[in-house]
Amino acid sequence: MSLFDIIGPVMIGPSSSHTAGAARIGRVARQLLGEKPVKAVISFHGSFEKTYRGHGTDRAVVGGLLDMPVDDERLRRSLKIAKEAGMEVTFRPVRLRDAHPNTMVVEAVGEHGKRVRLQAASIGGGRIRVQYLDGLEMGFSGDKITLVIRHGDAPGVIAKVSQILADAGINIATMRVFRTTAGGAAAMAIELDALPGDGLTAELRQLPGVRDVTLLSPI
């Protein structure tokens, strides 16, 4: 355990779990959406459901969706800012099976129609864990440079992605691969030791079967 784990991040409070973690979840959803959100349905589970107003969890996650970092003073006014920008936001309770007490589901729609559904937990000290993306199990933290690749389940896709990264001299720290069914939707979450260039992510997008590539910077 580090000092950071004890005192939490530099942030707009009051809670590293309920505020900073929520803002980080919102920013991950924004990065995965890849465009300005115009609508969001945010479902709170467990302790989030009971305390989200008092702890500012609602303002934090909306601020994250508006791409505000955890120490941005505008987080306090994020609901007003979202309304002024024409963003429609709905909060509701949800019961999730075997989920961490500080879990939320963020369903967002972008200005060009792109959609993302993210389930993530705030696990303490401002740290988060992304559990599901569009129904696929994930399991990454957002603490490292992370490639999220959504693709069809087919032989050779993982090998081609790994080879492109190796050819670019980029080391893979961790790789998690998930699928719905054989031949169905699949996804990779790849944590990297170095930041890939735009050319590399463009090359990955051209691979047969790859549907979407998102590069998440540490937040």
C-alpha positions, 0 to 999 in steps of 0.5 A: 500500500502506498501513501497515495492509497491512504490519502487519495488523489488531489481532488474536489471532495468530499470522498475519494471513493464517491467523488474522485472515483466517480469522476474517473469512471465518467472520464473513461466512459467519455474516452470510450465514447469518443465524442461529446455526450448528449444523453446519459443514463447513470444507474447507481448500485449499493452505497452509491445509490444511498449517498450519491447526492450527499457525496456529489457522486452525481456531479462527479460522474457527469463532470467526468463525462464532460471530460473534467479531471478529478481536481477540476473546480467545475465538478461542483457545477457539472449538472448545470454545465451539462444542462446548459450544453443540452446534455440530458442526464437521468439518474436511477437505482440498479441492483447488480449481482455480485457487484462491488458496493460502489458500482455504477452503470453509465450508458451514454450517447454521443452527438454522432450517435455512438453509444457506450455502456460501461459498468465500473466500480470505485474501489477506494483511494480514487481507484476504479475497476472497469468491469463490463463494456457493452456487455463484455467482461473487461477488468482494467483500472485506467491507471495505465495506458490502455488499448481497448479493442472491440472486434469479432471473435476470429482466429488470428486477431489477437496475434496480429494485434500483438505483432503490430505492437511488438513491431512498434517496440511497445511492450504489453504489460497485461492483456485481457481478452473476452468474448460473448460466444465463439465467433461473436463479439469480443474485446481486448484490454491491453495495458502498455508500457509506452504510448503508441502513436496515431499511426499505430492505432490507425493500423490496428483499426484497419485489421479485419474484424476490428470494429473499434480501437480506443486509446485510454490515457491514464486519468 
